[in-house]
Amino acid sequence: MTASARAAHLAQLNIATLRHPLDDPRTAPFVEMLDPVNAAADAAPGFVWRLVGDGEADATGLRPAGEDVIVNLSVWESQEALWDFTYRSGHLEVMRQRRDWFERHVRAHLVLWWVPAGHRPTAGEALERLADLQAHGPSPRAFTFASSYTAAEAAEHLRAEPAPQP
């Protein structure tokens, strides 16, 4: 493993379009699960960071993708750590009920990408990665669990990209 790959963490963004406002009684079961699920994520092995609103416990008040869209943006030490939390913890039960609270997305709604350890991606950066995935499909720059790339592959890809122009 290269030094740059060892110094990488996995960022993830997922978006969800609400069927009803967060203060609607039909969304109450989801809202009631937010604190316990976020606490479980915070305590999960490999968890690094998650986006929260100013003075808030979560990011549901932030609406960078539209008024009816909530975002979840986090950083993990590895893809395995994120997978384990997502699919091998109490979080899975929330996912099983997601159609009760969220519209079905026809385009990609989850994107993964590697960031340097210590980097905290912005919502704008994350939405740009999602747009890249939606427009161009999976690449070392923006991928999914089903079409993943290692940190080393992503580092190699980024070295081969032309430097952004100011």
Summary of the structure (lengths in Angstrom):
residues: 166
radius of gyration: 16.1
end to end distance: 31.9
largest distance: 50.5
contacts: 468
relative contact order: 0.21
helix: 40%
strand: 20%
